[in-house]
Amino acid sequence: MARNKPAPLKRRLARAAKLAQRVPIWVMAKTRGRVRTNVKRRSWRRQRIKP
């Protein structure tokens, strides 16, 4: 990908990076282990985001 990115694309990439994080430990503790995985988790190799 180009080094210089348009601002809207950069915003989308930043949002996707935030969404791809794991579920925090305190959430697992608060829900007593019922919430373990993030359903919106995305790997940069397997699934691309729309440009």
N, CA, C and O atoms as a CHARMM CRD file, in Angstrom:
* protein
*
  204
    1    1 MET  N      0.84300  -1.17500   0.00000 PROA 1      0.00000
    2    1 MET  CA     0.00000   0.00000   0.00000 PROA 1      0.00000
    3    1 MET  C      0.88600   1.23600   0.00000 PROA 1      0.00000
    4    1 MET  O      2.01700   1.20500   0.48700 PROA 1      0.00000
    5    2 ALA  N      0.37200   2.30400  -0.54100 PROA 2      0.00000
    6    2 ALA  CA     1.15300   3.52400  -0.66800 PROA 2      0.00000
    7    2 ALA  C      1.51900   4.09600   0.70400 PROA 2      0.00000
    8    2 ALA  O      0.81100   3.90400   1.69300 PROA 2      0.00000
    9    3 ARG  N      2.62200   4.78700   0.72300 PROA 3      0.00000
   10    3 ARG  CA     3.03600   5.40800   1.97800 PROA 3      0.00000
   11    3 ARG  C      2.11700   6.57400   2.32800 PROA 3      0.00000
   12    3 ARG  O      1.75200   6.75600   3.48900 PROA 3      0.00000
   13    4 ASN  N      1.74300   7.36400   1.31900 PROA 4      0.00000
   14    4 ASN  CA     0.82100   8.48300   1.53100 PROA 4      0.00000
   15    4 ASN  C     -0.60900   7.99600   1.31300 PROA 4      0.00000
   16    4 ASN  O     -0.97300   7.57500   0.21500 PROA 4      0.00000
   17    5 LYS  N     -1.41100   8.05900   2.37200 PROA 5      0.00000
   18    5 LYS  CA    -2.78000   7.56000   2.30000 PROA 5      0.00000
   19    5 LYS  C     -3.75900   8.72000   2.42100 PROA 5      0.00000
   20    5 LYS  O     -3.49300   9.68100   3.14200 PROA 5      0.00000
   21    6 PRO  N     -4.88800   8.64000   1.72400 PROA 6      0.00000
   22    6 PRO  CA    -5.92400   9.65700   1.91200 PROA 6      0.00000
   23    6 PRO  C     -6.47800   9.57700   3.33700 PROA 6      0.00000
   24    6 PRO  O     -6.46500   8.51300   3.95600 PROA 6      0.00000
   25    7 ALA  N     -6.95500  10.68900   3.84100 PROA 7      0.00000
   26    7 ALA  CA    -7.44300  10.76000   5.22400 PROA 7      0.00000
   27    7 ALA  C     -8.60200   9.79900   5.50000 PROA 7      0.00000
   28    7 ALA  O     -8.59700   9.14600   6.54300 PROA 7      0.00000
   29    8 PRO  N     -9.61200   9.68200   4.59600 PROA 8      0.00000
   30    8 PRO  CA   -10.70000   8.74200   4.90200 PROA 8      0.00000
   31    8 PRO  C    -10.23000   7.28800   5.00400 PROA 8      0.00000
   32    8 PRO  O    -10.70700   6.54200   5.85900 PROA 8      0.00000
   33    9 LEU  N     -9.30700   6.88800   4.14400 PROA 9      0.00000
   34    9 LEU  CA    -8.77900   5.52500   4.19700 PROA 9      0.00000
   35    9 LEU  C     -8.00400   5.30700   5.49000 PROA 9      0.00000
   36    9 LEU  O     -8.09700   4.24900   6.11200 PROA 9      0.00000
   37   10 LYS  N     -7.24200   6.31700   5.88600 PROA 10     0.00000
   38   10 LYS  CA    -6.45700   6.20600   7.11400 PROA 10     0.00000
   39   10 LYS  C     -7.37500   6.06500   8.32800 PROA 10     0.00000
   40   10 LYS  O     -7.07400   5.32600   9.26500 PROA 10     0.00000
   41   11 ARG  N     -8.50700   6.78800   8.29700 PROA 11     0.00000
   42   11 ARG  CA    -9.48800   6.67300   9.37300 PROA 11     0.00000
   43   11 ARG  C    -10.08800   5.28400   9.43800 PROA 11     0.00000
   44   11 ARG  O    -10.26600   4.72800  10.52200 PROA 11     0.00000
   45   12 ARG  N    -10.40400   4.71400   8.26500 PROA 12     0.00000
   46   12 ARG  CA   -10.97700   3.36900   8.22400 PROA 12     0.00000
   47   12 ARG  C     -9.97900   2.32900   8.71900 PROA 12     0.00000
   48   12 ARG  O    -10.34600   1.39900   9.43700 PROA 12     0.00000
   49   13 LEU  N     -8.72400   2.49200   8.33600 PROA 13     0.00000
   50   13 LEU  CA    -7.69000   1.55600   8.78500 PROA 13     0.00000
   51   13 LEU  C     -7.48600   1.64000  10.29300 PROA 13     0.00000
   52   13 LEU  O     -7.27200   0.62300  10.95200 PROA 13     0.00000
   53   14 ALA  N     -7.55200   2.84700  10.83600 PROA 14     0.00000
   54   14 ALA  CA    -7.38700   3.02100  12.28700 PROA 14     0.00000
   55   14 ALA  C     -8.54900   2.38400  13.03400 PROA 14     0.00000
   56   14 ALA  O     -8.35000   1.75900  14.07600 PROA 14     0.00000
   57   15 ARG  N     -9.75800   2.53800  12.51200 PROA 15     0.00000
   58   15 ARG  CA   -10.92400   1.93700  13.15400 PROA 15     0.00000
   59   15 ARG  C    -10.84500   0.41700  13.10500 PROA 15     0.00000
   60   15 ARG  O    -11.17900  -0.25800  14.07900 PROA 15     0.00000
   61   16 ALA  N    -10.40100  -0.12300  11.96900 PROA 16     0.00000
   62   16 ALA  CA   -10.28300  -1.57300  11.82400 PROA 16     0.00000
   63   16 ALA  C     -9.21800  -2.11500  12.76800 PROA 16     0.00000
   64   16 ALA  O     -9.36600  -3.21000  13.31000 PROA 16     0.00000
   65   17 ALA  N     -8.14400  -1.35300  12.96700 PROA 17     0.00000
   66   17 ALA  CA    -7.08800  -1.78900  13.88500 PROA 17     0.00000
   67   17 ALA  C     -7.59400  -1.83700  15.31900 PROA 17     0.00000
   68   17 ALA  O     -7.22600  -2.72800  16.08500 PROA 17     0.00000
   69   18 LYS  N     -8.45500  -0.85900  15.68700 PROA 18     0.00000
   70   18 LYS  CA    -9.00600  -0.85600  17.04200 PROA 18     0.00000
   71   18 LYS  C     -9.99200  -2.00800  17.24500 PROA 18     0.00000
   72   18 LYS  O    -10.03600  -2.61300  18.31700 PROA 18     0.00000
   73   19 LEU  N    -10.78500  -2.30900  16.20800 PROA 19     0.00000
   74   19 LEU  CA   -11.77600  -3.37800  16.31600 PROA 19     0.00000
   75   19 LEU  C    -11.13400  -4.75600  16.38600 PROA 19     0.00000
   76   19 LEU  O    -11.74100  -5.69700  16.89700 PROA 19     0.00000
   77   20 ALA  N     -9.91800  -4.88300  15.87900 PROA 20     0.00000
   78   20 ALA  CA    -9.27900  -6.19300  15.80200 PROA 20     0.00000
   79   20 ALA  C     -8.61600  -6.61100  17.11700 PROA 20     0.00000
   80   20 ALA  O     -7.95000  -7.64500  17.16400 PROA 20     0.00000
   81   21 GLN  N     -8.78500  -5.83100  18.17600 PROA 21     0.00000
   82   21 GLN  CA    -8.15800  -6.17000  19.44700 PROA 21     0.00000
   83   21 GLN  C     -8.92700  -7.27700  20.15400 PROA 21     0.00000
   84   21 GLN  O    -10.09600  -7.52300  19.85800 PROA 21     0.00000
   85   22 ARG  N     -8.26800  -7.93100  21.07900 PROA 22     0.00000
   86   22 ARG  CA    -8.90700  -9.00500  21.83700 PROA 22     0.00000
   87   22 ARG  C     -9.81600  -8.41500  22.91900 PROA 22     0.00000
   88   22 ARG  O     -9.77900  -7.21800  23.20300 PROA 22     0.00000
   89   23 VAL  N    -10.62300  -9.28000  23.50700 PROA 23     0.00000
   90   23 VAL  CA   -11.51300  -8.86000  24.58500 PROA 23     0.00000
   91   23 VAL  C    -10.66700  -8.60500  25.83200 PROA 23     0.00000
   92   23 VAL  O     -9.82000  -9.43100  26.17200 PROA 23     0.00000
   93   24 PRO  N    -10.87600  -7.48300  26.51900 PROA 24     0.00000
   94   24 PRO  CA   -10.08300  -7.19900  27.71300 PROA 24     0.00000
   95   24 PRO  C    -10.30800  -8.24300  28.81400 PROA 24     0.00000
   96   24 PRO  O    -11.36800  -8.86200  28.90400 PROA 24     0.00000
   97   25 ILE  N     -9.28000  -8.41400  29.64300 PROA 25     0.00000
   98   25 ILE  CA    -9.34100  -9.40000  30.72400 PROA 25     0.00000
   99   25 ILE  C    -10.43900  -9.04400  31.71900 PROA 25     0.00000
  100   25 ILE  O    -11.09700  -9.93000  32.26500 PROA 25     0.00000
  101   26 TRP  N    -10.64000  -7.73500  31.95900 PROA 26     0.00000
  102   26 TRP  CA   -11.64700  -7.34800  32.94100 PROA 26     0.00000
  103   26 TRP  C    -13.04600  -7.69300  32.46000 PROA 26     0.00000
  104   26 TRP  O    -13.93400  -7.91900  33.28100 PROA 26     0.00000
  105   27 VAL  N    -13.26900  -7.73900  31.13100 PROA 27     0.00000
  106   27 VAL  CA   -14.57900  -8.12600  30.59900 PROA 27     0.00000
  107   27 VAL  C    -14.80500  -9.61200  30.84600 PROA 27     0.00000
  108   27 VAL  O    -15.90200 -10.02600  31.21900 PROA 27     0.00000
  109   28 MET  N    -13.75900 -10.41200  30.63800 PROA 28     0.00000
  110   28 MET  CA   -13.86900 -11.85000  30.91700 PROA 28     0.00000
  111   28 MET  C    -14.16700 -12.08200  32.40500 PROA 28     0.00000
  112   28 MET  O    -14.98400 -12.93300  32.75600 PROA 28     0.00000
  113   29 ALA  N    -13.50600 -11.32700  33.26100 PROA 29     0.00000
  114   29 ALA  CA   -13.72600 -11.48800  34.69800 PROA 29     0.00000
  115   29 ALA  C    -15.12700 -11.03400  35.09300 PROA 29     0.00000
  116   29 ALA  O    -15.78100 -11.67000  35.92000 PROA 29     0.00000
  117   30 LYS  N    -15.58300  -9.93600  34.50100 PROA 30     0.00000
  118   30 LYS  CA   -16.89500  -9.39300  34.85900 PROA 30     0.00000
  119   30 LYS  C    -18.02400 -10.33000  34.42000 PROA 30     0.00000
  120   30 LYS  O    -19.02800 -10.45900  35.12000 PROA 30     0.00000
  121   31 THR  N    -17.86300 -10.98100  33.26700 PROA 31     0.00000
  122   31 THR  CA   -18.91100 -11.87000  32.76000 PROA 31     0.00000
  123   31 THR  C    -18.67600 -13.31900  33.17400 PROA 31     0.00000
  124   31 THR  O    -19.35800 -14.22700  32.70000 PROA 31     0.00000
  125   32 ARG  N    -17.70600 -13.52600  34.06100 PROA 32     0.00000
  126   32 ARG  CA   -17.37300 -14.86600  34.56900 PROA 32     0.00000
  127   32 ARG  C    -17.05700 -15.84400  33.44300 PROA 32     0.00000
  128   32 ARG  O    -17.43000 -17.01600  33.50600 PROA 32     0.00000
  129   33 GLY  N    -16.36300 -15.35300  32.40700 PROA 33     0.00000
  130   33 GLY  CA   -15.90400 -16.23000  31.33000 PROA 33     0.00000
  131   33 GLY  C    -16.91100 -16.49800  30.23600 PROA 33     0.00000
  132   33 GLY  O    -16.62300 -17.24900  29.30400 PROA 33     0.00000
  133   34 ARG  N    -18.10900 -15.89000  30.33100 PROA 34     0.00000
  134   34 ARG  CA   -19.09600 -16.11700  29.26400 PROA 34     0.00000
  135   34 ARG  C    -18.66700 -15.42900  27.97600 PROA 34     0.00000
  136   34 ARG  O    -18.89900 -15.94600  26.88300 PROA 34     0.00000
  137   35 VAL  N    -18.04300 -14.26300  28.10500 PROA 35     0.00000
  138   35 VAL  CA   -17.54000 -13.54000  26.93300 PROA 35     0.00000
  139   35 VAL  C    -16.05200 -13.81900  26.84100 PROA 35     0.00000
  140   35 VAL  O    -15.27200 -13.31900  27.65200 PROA 35     0.00000
  141   36 ARG  N    -15.65400 -14.61200  25.86300 PROA 36     0.00000
  142   36 ARG  CA   -14.23700 -14.95900  25.73600 PROA 36     0.00000
  143   36 ARG  C    -13.61200 -14.41600  24.46800 PROA 36     0.00000
  144   36 ARG  O    -12.44500 -14.02400  24.46300 PROA 36     0.00000
  145   37 THR  N    -14.39000 -14.39100  23.38500 PROA 37     0.00000
  146   37 THR  CA   -13.81400 -14.00400  22.09600 PROA 37     0.00000
  147   37 THR  C    -14.48200 -12.75100  21.56300 PROA 37     0.00000
  148   37 THR  O    -15.61500 -12.42700  21.91900 PROA 37     0.00000
  149   38 ASN  N    -13.76000 -12.06000  20.70900 PROA 38     0.00000
  150   38 ASN  CA   -14.28400 -10.89100  20.01300 PROA 38     0.00000
  151   38 ASN  C    -14.78700 -11.36800  18.65500 PROA 38     0.00000
  152   38 ASN  O    -14.00200 -11.84600  17.83600 PROA 38     0.00000
  153   39 VAL  N    -16.09500 -11.23900  18.41300 PROA 39     0.00000
  154   39 VAL  CA   -16.66900 -11.75600  17.17100 PROA 39     0.00000
  155   39 VAL  C    -16.23100 -10.94200  15.95500 PROA 39     0.00000
  156   39 VAL  O    -16.30000 -11.43100  14.82700 PROA 39     0.00000
  157   40 LYS  N    -15.78200  -9.70800  16.17300 PROA 40     0.00000
  158   40 LYS  CA   -15.34200  -8.86200  15.06400 PROA 40     0.00000
  159   40 LYS  C    -13.83200  -8.94800  14.84000 PROA 40     0.00000
  160   40 LYS  O    -13.27300  -8.15600  14.08100 PROA 40     0.00000
  161   41 ARG  N    -13.17600  -9.89600  15.49000 PROA 41     0.00000
  162   41 ARG  CA   -11.72700 -10.03500  15.36900 PROA 41     0.00000
  163   41 ARG  C    -11.34400 -10.37000  13.94300 PROA 41     0.00000
  164   41 ARG  O    -11.98900 -11.20100  13.30500 PROA 41     0.00000
  165   42 ARG  N    -10.29100  -9.72600  13.43100 PROA 42     0.00000
  166   42 ARG  CA    -9.91100  -9.89200  12.04500 PROA 42     0.00000
  167   42 ARG  C     -8.39700 -10.02300  11.98200 PROA 42     0.00000
  168   42 ARG  O     -7.66800  -9.31300  12.67500 PROA 42     0.00000
  169   43 SER  N     -7.93800 -10.93800  11.14400 PROA 43     0.00000
  170   43 SER  CA    -6.49400 -11.09400  10.93900 PROA 43     0.00000
  171   43 SER  C     -6.09800 -10.38200   9.65000 PROA 43     0.00000
  172   43 SER  O     -6.81700 -10.46200   8.65400 PROA 43     0.00000
  173   44 TRP  N     -4.99100  -9.70600   9.65900 PROA 44     0.00000
  174   44 TRP  CA    -4.56900  -8.93000   8.49600 PROA 44     0.00000
  175   44 TRP  C     -4.21800  -9.82700   7.31700 PROA 44     0.00000
  176   44 TRP  O     -4.25500  -9.37600   6.17200 PROA 44     0.00000
  177   45 ARG  N     -3.87500 -11.09500   7.57300 PROA 45     0.00000
  178   45 ARG  CA    -3.55400 -12.00300   6.46000 PROA 45     0.00000
  179   45 ARG  C     -4.80400 -12.60300   5.82300 PROA 45     0.00000
  180   45 ARG  O     -4.89600 -12.70900   4.60000 PROA 45     0.00000
  181   46 ARG  N     -5.75300 -12.98900   6.65100 PROA 46     0.00000
  182   46 ARG  CA    -6.90200 -13.75000   6.15100 PROA 46     0.00000
  183   46 ARG  C     -7.99800 -12.89600   5.55000 PROA 46     0.00000
  184   46 ARG  O     -8.58400 -13.27100   4.53500 PROA 46     0.00000
  185   47 GLN  N     -8.28700 -11.75700   6.15500 PROA 47     0.00000
  186   47 GLN  CA    -9.44400 -10.97400   5.71400 PROA 47     0.00000
  187   47 GLN  C     -9.02300  -9.52100   5.47800 PROA 47     0.00000
  188   47 GLN  O     -8.46700  -8.86500   6.35900 PROA 47     0.00000
  189   48 ARG  N     -9.30000  -9.04500   4.28000 PROA 48     0.00000
  190   48 ARG  CA    -8.98000  -7.66000   3.93600 PROA 48     0.00000
  191   48 ARG  C    -10.15700  -6.76100   4.26000 PROA 48     0.00000
  192   48 ARG  O    -11.30000  -7.21200   4.33000 PROA 48     0.00000
  193   49 ILE  N     -9.86300  -5.47400   4.45800 PROA 49     0.00000
  194   49 ILE  CA   -10.94800  -4.51400   4.62000 PROA 49     0.00000
  195   49 ILE  C    -11.08800  -3.73500   3.32300 PROA 49     0.00000
  196   49 ILE  O    -10.13100  -3.61800   2.55700 PROA 49     0.00000
  197   50 LYS  N    -12.26600  -3.20700   3.08000 PROA 50     0.00000
  198   50 LYS  CA   -12.51500  -2.50900   1.82600 PROA 50     0.00000
  199   50 LYS  C    -11.78600  -1.16600   1.83600 PROA 50     0.00000
  200   50 LYS  O    -11.85600  -0.43500   2.82400 PROA 50     0.00000
  201   51 PRO  N    -11.09100  -0.83700   0.75700 PROA 51     0.00000
  202   51 PRO  CA   -10.33200   0.43300   0.72300 PROA 51     0.00000
  203   51 PRO  C    -11.20200   1.66300   0.56200 PROA 51     0.00000
  204   51 PRO  O    -10.68900   2.78100   0.52000 PROA 51     0.00000
